[in-house]
């Protein structure tokens, strides 16, 4: 048998070594795929739906000591524009009343004032319940201490239907900060404070051109 040269033996050993390395690499990759299972997460994971954007809530009045926004309008069922043929409310059918969250208030507690509307008639009627038609007044005897329109901002109109026999009340009350109001002192932080000690005050209201026939008495301590 002819004897091969050293160069031939070196080539054969190199080929054998390369083949061995490739076998080891293939086995290693197979083991890694079996253990690590890189597709497992992709197969098992379920896409999480993106959070849907929430519709912004309608802003509500946030009365401060220096401002007197009108109460949020009562919420009759629908607007007159959505219900054609609805006639305007008449004074004989509409009852307006002042509503308070308490009859007496301890020192530092601010009265919350609202407006109640009742349709005493037998048919639905339309009325403007927007802030342009609302007015709340706090008096002590003949002395008017506070009026909601003195420092009112951005008044607006809103014609709505008041169903027959229904009573509605403004959703968000107006806070009286127990100070004397005037158009000249809206930004004044040192307005005169209403006396307490059991002093009596009366709340009068008006909305849609209709005035309350009575007032609501409150006591301040």
C-alpha positions in Angstrom: 0.0 0.0 0.0 1.4 3.3 -1.0 2.4 5.6 2.0 0.6 8.9 2.0 2.5 12.0 2.7 2.2 14.0 5.9 0.2 16.7 4.2 -2.6 14.2 3.3 -2.8 13.0 6.9 -3.1 16.6 8.1 -5.9 17.3 5.7 -7.8 14.1 6.8 -7.4 15.1 10.5 -8.6 18.6 9.7 -11.7 17.3 7.9 -12.5 14.9 10.8 -12.1 17.7 13.4 -14.4 20.1 11.4 -17.0 17.3 11.2 -16.8 16.6 14.9 -17.3 20.4 15.7 -20.4 20.5 13.4 -21.9 17.5 15.1 -21.4 19.1 18.5 -22.9 22.4 17.4 -26.0 20.7 15.9 -26.5 18.7 19.1 -26.1 21.9 21.2 -28.6 23.8 19.2 -31.1 21.0 19.4 -30.7 20.8 23.2 -31.1 24.6 23.5 -34.3 24.6 21.4 -35.7 21.8 23.5 -35.0 23.4 26.8 -35.4 27.1 26.1 -38.4 26.8 23.8 -38.0 30.3 22.4 -41.4 30.1 20.6 -43.3 29.1 23.7 -44.0 32.7 24.8 -45.1 33.7 21.4 -47.5 30.8 21.1 -48.9 30.9 24.6 -49.1 34.7 25.1 -52.4 36.4 24.3 -52.3 40.0 23.1 -53.5 42.4 25.9 -56.1 44.8 24.5 -55.1 48.4 24.7 -57.0 50.4 27.3 -59.8 52.3 25.6 -59.8 56.0 26.2 -62.5 57.1 28.6 -64.8 59.8 27.5 -64.1 63.0 29.6 -66.8 63.8 32.1 -68.6 66.9 31.8 -67.1 69.6 34.0 -69.0 70.5 37.1 -68.9 73.8 38.9 -66.3 74.1 41.6 -67.3 77.2 43.6 -64.5 79.0 45.5 -64.7 81.6 48.2 -64.2 84.5 45.7 -66.7 83.2 43.1 -70.4 82.5 42.9 -71.1 80.2 40.0 -74.8 79.3 39.3 -76.0 75.9 40.3 -75.7 73.3 37.6 -79.0 73.2 35.7 -81.7 70.8 36.8 -82.0 67.8 34.4 -85.4 67.5 32.8 -85.8 64.6 30.4 -85.1 66.4 27.1 -84.7 69.7 25.4 -87.5 71.5 23.7 -85.6 71.3 20.4 -85.6 67.5 20.6 -89.4 67.5 21.4 -91.2 69.8 18.9 -94.5 71.2 19.9 -93.7 71.6 23.6 -95.1 74.9 24.8 -93.3 77.3 27.2 -94.0 76.8 30.9 -96.4 79.2 32.5 -96.1 80.7 36.0 -99.3 79.1 37.2 -97.9 75.6 36.4 -94.3 76.0 37.7 -93.3 75.9 41.4 -89.8 77.1 42.3 -88.3 76.4 45.7 -84.9 76.9 47.4 -83.2 73.7 48.7 -80.4 73.6 51.3 -78.4 70.7 52.6 -79.2 71.6 56.2 -81.3 73.9 58.3 -78.5 75.0 60.6 -74.7 75.2 60.1 -71.9 75.0 62.6 -69.1 77.5 62.5 -67.0 77.1 59.4 -69.6 74.9 57.5 -70.6 76.4 54.2 -74.3 76.2 53.1 -75.0 74.3 49.9 -77.8 75.9 48.0 -79.9 74.4 45.2 -83.0 75.1 43.1 -86.0 72.8 42.8 -88.5 73.0 39.9 -92.0 71.3 39.9 -94.4 71.2 36.9 -97.9 71.3 38.5 -99.5 71.4 35.1 -101.0 68.5 33.2 -98.7 68.8 30.1 -95.0 68.9 29.5 -93.6 72.4 29.1 -90.3 74.1 28.1 -88.2 76.3 30.3 -84.8 77.8 30.2 -82.8 76.3 33.1 -79.5 77.7 32.1 -77.3 79.7 34.4 -78.3 83.0 32.7 -81.8 82.6 34.3 -80.7 81.4 37.7 -80.4 83.7 40.7 -79.9 82.7 44.4 -80.0 85.3 47.1 -79.2 85.2 50.8 -80.7 87.9 53.0 -80.9 88.7 56.7 -84.1 90.7 57.1 -84.0 93.4 54.4 -80.2 93.2 54.2 -79.0 91.3 51.1 -75.8 89.5 52.0 -75.0 87.4 48.9 -76.3 87.0 45.4 -75.1 84.2 43.1 -75.0 86.5 40.0 -72.5 89.0 41.5 -69.5 87.0 40.6 -71.0 84.6 38.0 -68.7 83.6 35.1 -69.7 82.5 31.6 -73.5 82.2 32.1 -75.3 80.2 29.4 -78.8 79.2 28.4 -80.3 75.7 28.2 -83.9 75.2 27.2 -85.3 71.9 28.5 -88.5 70.1 28.8 -90.1 69.8 32.3 -92.4 66.8 32.3 -95.9 67.2 33.7 -96.0 66.3 37.4 -92.2 66.1 37.7 -89.9 67.7 40.2 -86.2 68.2 39.4 -83.4 69.7 41.5 -80.1 71.2 40.4 -77.4 68.4 40.4 -74.5 70.4 41.9 -75.3 72.9 44.6 -73.8 76.4 44.9 -71.7 77.0 48.0 -72.3 80.2 49.9 -69.0 81.1 51.6 -70.7 83.0 54.4 -69.4 86.3 53.1 -71.0 89.5 51.7 -70.8 89.5 47.9 -70.7 92.4 45.4 -69.4 92.7 41.8 -66.5 94.8 43.0 -65.2 92.3 45.6 -65.2 89.0 43.7 -61.4 88.5 44.0 -61.2 90.0 47.5 -60.2 87.4 50.1 -61.2 89.6 53.0 -64.9 90.2 52.3 -67.1 90.8 55.4 -68.2 87.5 57.0 -71.8 86.9 57.9 -72.4 86.8 61.7 -73.1 83.5 63.3 -74.2 82.6 66.8 -77.6 81.4 65.6 -78.2 84.3 63.2 -81.2 83.7 60.8 -80.9 84.0 57.0 -83.3 83.4 54.2 -82.5 81.9 50.8 -84.6 83.1 47.8 -84.3 81.6 44.3 -85.3 82.4 40.7 -85.0 80.4 37.5 -86.4 80.6 34.0 -88.1 83.9 34.8 -90.0 82.3 37.7 -89.4 83.2 41.3 -89.9 81.0 44.3 -93.0 82.0 46.2 -91.3 81.3 49.6 -87.8 81.4 51.0 -85.8 78.8 52.9 -84.6 79.8 56.4 -81.2 78.7 57.6 -79.3 79.4 60.8 -75.6 80.1 61.1 -73.6 79.3 64.2 
